[in-house]
Amino acid sequence: MRNLDIDLLRTFVAIAQHETFAAAAARVGRTQSAVTQQMQRLEEEMGCALFEKRGRHKTMTPDGVRLVAYAHKILALNDQAVQVIQTGGPIEKIRIGSPHDVADSILPNLLRRLSKLSPELQMEINVGRSPFLMDALRDKTLDLAISTRYDDAFPGIKLRTSPMVWICAEDFIFNPAAPVPLVMADELSLFRQLSIECLDAHHIPWRTSYLSPTLTGIKAAISAGLGVTARTTELLDANMRVLTEADGLPRLPEVAFYLYVQPTCTSAVLRDLFDSTDRVATRFGPPFM
């Protein structure tokens, strides 16, 4: 079994990231001819063509594209091993933000994947509201964030959509002839905005029954039978039920959950996570290199 040359893989990944041999040469501090020679050696080691000419440019073959995914992992493990041994501690700390809504669903899967990519990784978790998480990304106090807010100023991936429904306590008596008693967060809430817009569009009267800046407060108010809230199905538990069009309430739109990364972050682990997620999701915003 042959051993791959780390330096060749590093140049190969630079080409994949910067798309041209010239740009990759500047990135790795070599001449363009030296980069060309390195890629010829890598092709000899792999026993297949990694690039093909298309017009005046070279693009990666299907084998080249497959190798890029492995090259990222090999380089990440190499760099992690070196840093862990040299520093004697965790290789890096990743600051992650998540809304309360998916702290029990999307977030654990994300943390599990990060742990597999780097067992030595130190993770700092911030569970909060989407607008504040986006502010933290802008302030560079978070490296990665799950959010319900679409913002193409950051490299982003649409993870999934979730049904938004009207939720009340199991024993709550809903009166369709009276204004809908809404349990809501403050003005920054996407769910508040969507629920009010939906009721107004269908000319259904409503009133504010309870306001809370936290999801915990909203759940407590619903469980106490203080009214109805519009939220994704993640909020539901055994003592709650869903009100539908049969109860006189309009259908709500779905809510998307996005994964964002701090553009200035240089973490190889986050890049691997982002790229592996990108293969099964819709990507937008500036590239994360």
C-alpha positions, 0 to 999 in steps of 0.5 A: 500500500502506498503512502500519500505525500502530505505536501502534495495533498496540501497543494492539491487542496489549495488548487481545489480551493483557489481553482487555478494552479497559479492561485494555488502556487501563491497560496503554498509559496511555490512557483506555478511550474513546481505546483504542476510538477507536484500534481504530476507526482500525485497523479503517478502516486494515485495511478489516475488522472486528477485533472483534465483540460477544458479550453485554457483551464484545467478542471478536476476529473471525477477521481480528483473530486473524490480525492479532495474529500479524503485530502481534507480529512488527511490534512486535518488529522495530520495538523491536529496530531502535530498540534496536539502533541506539540501543545499537549492540549486540545487542538482548538476551541469551536464556539457554536450557537443554536436556537433553543428550538433545535438544541435537542434535535439538530444540535446533538447531531452537529456536535456528534459529527464534529467530535468524530472529525476531531476527538480532541476538539473543545466545544463551547455551546451557546444556546440562544435566540436566532437574532442574537446568534447572528449578531454574535457571528458578526461580532466574531464571538461565534464560529458556527451557528444554527439559525432560522434567519436567512443571511447571505452575508455569511457562508451558509447551508440550508439544513432542513425545513420544519412544519410550523403549527399552532400549539396549545395545552392538551386541555386548552379550550379554543374558542374560534369565535373569540380573538386568538390569545397569542403566547409570543416572544418579543418583536425580534421573534420570527415566529411572532412575525409569521403568526401575526402576518398569517392571522392578519392575512386571513382577517382573524382577530387576535390578542396578546395573552402572554409575552416572554423573551425565552422559549422556556417562558413560552412553554410554561405559558402554553402548559398553563393554558394561557393561550396559543403559540405558533412554533415548529413541531420541535416544541411539542410535548406530551401535554400539548396538542396542535390546532389545525384548519379544522379548528378555524386557524390558517395553515402556517408556513414552514420554517427553515433552519440554516447553518452558518460559519464565521467567514474569517474562521480558518478551522480545518475541522469546520471546513470539513464539516461544512463541505460534508454537509454541503454535499446533501444541502443547499449552499449560499453566501460567500465561499468558506475557504 
